[in-house]
Amino acid sequence: MKKRRYILILSLIFISCGKSYDIDKESLELSYKIDHGFEIYQLDVTEFDSENIPKEYEQTSIVHCVPNNHPSTERFDKVVPKKTAELYRDSWKKQREIAERNGNKIDDKTNDKDMDLFIKTELARDSIMKKYFPFEPDDEIYFNKENENYWWRTGNYTSEDLKEFPHKFKDEVWYKIEFSNQSCYTDDFFFKFEKNGTIKTNHKEGNCGAAW
């Protein structure tokens, strides 16, 4: 396995696997356009490791950042016409039925008829999402104003999607941004705003997979 380098840049930009993060109270800047969401935690840190990364801590989730194409149930029902929403949910039901008929998996052993129907329902659902919830990934997420392609959520999919960031960062408190996606990628970015105006940050890289 290729050895990864951990590089600390004093300008508060941390680079890992070709990716970097920079943050202040107005926005989070990334060196890439993020096509999935992330979660922000407030930490109560009791121990740091040799690289000054919080090692032992209790964390409290304060907010999720979600792409426009991952709407909450409430926002979905507000935007999508009733009949179209029924078609969308019916496609999920059909796919579950297909999976159950095939041992709860879809692979090269799935019969052609079921595979064609599975793909057809997937495409139908994707077309609905693209029409009503278009999404273009950005490389900067704002805390001080609305984001065109992202929303904030303080709970699960049954919670309300918020345009405005629903939290005020506290000074002298450690936070963690956890990036993850469906490929089981996880990446942690720690930061703390100090009273003198400086920002402490640190990055604990995850698995640099194909998803990024």
N, C-alpha and C positions, 0 to 999 in steps of 0.2 A: 504494500500500500504506500502510495506517495505520501511522504512526510509533509504535514501542513505547517506553515509558519504562522506564528502569532505575533502580530506587529502592533505596537502601541504608538500612535501618533499623538504628540502632545497638543496638536491643534484641535483635539477632541474629535477627530475623525478616526474610526477604527476600521481596518480593512481585513477581510477574511474571505478567502476563496474568490477574490475579485469583487467582493461586495463591501460597501461602506455605509455607515450611518452617521448622521449629524443631527443634533436636536437642540432646540431652545423652546421657550414657552409659547412660541408662535407656530412652530411646525416641526415635523420630522422629515428630513431629507434622506433619500436613499440613492445609491448609485445605479439602481435598476428600477424598472417600472413594476410595481408589485401587483400581481394578478390574483392575490388571495388576501385574506384579512389578517389581523393580529389582535392580541389581547394585551391590555395594560394592567399590571398589578402594582399595588402599593405594598412595600416590604417592611417588615420589622426584623432587621438584621442583627444577629448575635455573633457571627463569626465570618471572617474573610479568608480567602485562600491566598497563596503566595503571589498571585497576580492581581491582588486587591479586588477580586470578584466576590460578591456576596456568596458565602458558602452555606451557612446555616441561617435560615430565616423562615418566618411565617409570612405567607402572602395572601392578600385579599384582592380579588378581581374587582376592578372599578369600571372597566368599559371594554367593549369589543369594537374594533373597526371592521366593517363588513363592506365588500364590494356591492355596487348597485345591483348586480345580478344575483344577489343572495338575499332577497327581501324577507322581512318577517312575515308571518301569516297575516298580520293586520295590514301591512302595506300592500301585500299581494292582493288581498281582497278589495282594497280601495281602488287599485289601478286596473286590475284585469276584469273584463266583463264576466258576469256570472256563468254564462254558457261556456266561455273559453276556460274559465277556472275549473269547471267540472270536467272538461276534456283533459286538462292538465293533470288533475288528480286521478282521473280514470287511467291515464297512461302509467302512473305509478302502480296502480292496482294490477294492471295487466302485466307489468314487468315482474311484480312479486309472484304472480301466478305462474308465469313462465319459469322463473327461477325455482320455484317449489317443485314444478314438474321435472326439473333437471337437477335435483339434489342440491338446491340452493346455490347453484353456480352456473355461469355461462362460460363455456370454453369450446375448444374444437370438437368436443364430443356432443355438443348440443345439436339436435336435429335441425335441418335447414329451415323448416317451416317456423319453428320457434325462434331461431336466430333472426330470420327476416322480420318477424313480428316485433322482436325485442328492439332491433335497430330502428324500425319504423316508429315505434312509440318514443324512442329516445330522440329521434330527429324532430318529431312533432312537439315534444316538450321544449327542446332547444329553440325551436322557431318562435314559440310563445315568449320565452325569456328574452330572446334577442329583440323582439318587437316591443315589448312593454318595459324591459329593464336593460337597455343598452349599456355596455360597459367598455370603457377604454382605460387601461391601467395608467397610473401616474407615478412619478418618482418623488412626489412631495405631498404629504398629508398635513392639512392645516388644523391647528387647534383654535385659532382665533377667528376663523370664518368658515363658511360652508364649503364643503368639497363637492365638486361636480359629480364625481364617480364613486364616492364612499359615504357611508352612513355610520352613526354611532349607536351602539346598543348596550344596555346595562344588564340584560338578561339573555334568555334563550330566544328561539324563533317566535315564541308567543309574545315577546316584549315589543314595545314600540321602537321603530327606527327613528333616530333623531338626527337632524341636520347639524345642529350645533353641538360642539363638544361639551358634555355634561359634567365636567370636572375642572377644578382649579388646582393646579400643581402646587404643593406645599414646599417651602424651603426646608433644607436639611432633612429631607426624607428620601430614602432610596425607592426607586421604581424599577420595574422590569417590563420590557416589551417582549412578548413571546411570539415569534413568527412560526407558523406551522401551516402545513397544507395536507392534502389527501395522500401524498406520498410519504407521510410520516416524517417529514422534515421538521426539525425544531431548531430554533436559533434564538438565543437570549441576548438582549441588549439592556444593560443596566445603566441608570443615570440618576443623578442627584443635583438639584439646583441649590446652590449655597447662598447664604444671605449677602455675601460680598459681590454677588453677580456672576461668579464663575460657575462652571458646570463640570461635575465629575462624571465621567462615563467609562464604561468598560463593556467588553463584548466577549461572550462565551459562545464560540461557534458550535453549530451542530453538524449534522451530516451534510456534506456538499453533494447532494444528489442531482439527478438529471432534471428534477422539477424546477430548479433555479437556473 
